[in-house]
């Protein structure tokens, strides 16, 4: 018999560190199948609901540098298959 490992995806999207300090990068970790990562984007909104940034997802972990001021930001991960995940990030 053959031994092989199967790694199941958790279908979770998380961001770290949170809170993030000035000059630090936020990493968005999307533990999704490759088909769900294809054509995915991360939209960044400030606390007023204004979109301040958009980042294309290239692989499981995507770095995002917040260029804006301190405050609370909403990261929305979405793909073209309808999967959406919302994350709240605090920048100090």
N, C-alpha and C positions, 0 to 999 in steps of 0.2 A: 504494500500500500504506500501511497505518497502522503507525505505530510506537507501541508501548505497552510499559510495563514490567510485568513479573510479579515479585512479591516472594514467594518461597517462605519459609514459616515453618520455623525450625530445629527445632521441637518440643523446645526446651530450656527449662529453668527454672534460673535462677541467682539468687544473692543477693549484694548488695554494700552497703557495704564489709564486709569480713570479714578481720580482726576488726573489731568495732564498739566504739567508745569510749562511755563513759557520756554520755547525752544525745543521741547520734546516732541517726538513723533507719536501719533496714535496709530496702533496697528489693528486693523480689522481682520479678524480670523474667521473665515467662512468655511466651516467643515461640511462642505457640500460636494456632491458628485460633480465631475468636470462639466457635464452637460448643463448644470445649474449655474456654473461660474461663467459660462460662455455668454458674452455680451452683457455682463452684469456691470452695474455702476453703483457708486456710493454718492448720494447727494447730501450736502451739508447745509443745514439751515440754522440761522441764529434764533435767539429767543423771540424775535419779532415775526418769525415765519418767513424771512427773506432768504432765498437760496444764495449762499456765499461761495459755494465751491461744488465741483463735480469731479469725481475721480473714476477712471475706468479700472475695473478689476481685471488683473492679468493672471493671477494665480490665487492659491488659498489665502495667503496672508498679504494684505495690501497696506502699505504705509500711507498715512494721511498727515500732512503738515498743516495745522491750523494757522492760517496767515492773519486771522482776525484777532480782535481784542479778547480779554478775559470775559468769561461768561459761560452760559449753558448753550450747548449746541445739540441739535438733533441730527443724527446720521441715519439716512434711510438707504438700506441696501436693497436693490431691486434688480430683477433680471427680466428677460423678454418672455419668460414662461409664467409670469405672474407671481413669483415668489417675492415677498417683501418682508423685511425685518427692520424695525425701528430701534435705535439705540440712543440713549442720552449721555452726552459727554460733557464734563465740566472742565473748563480751562481756567487755571488759576493765574 
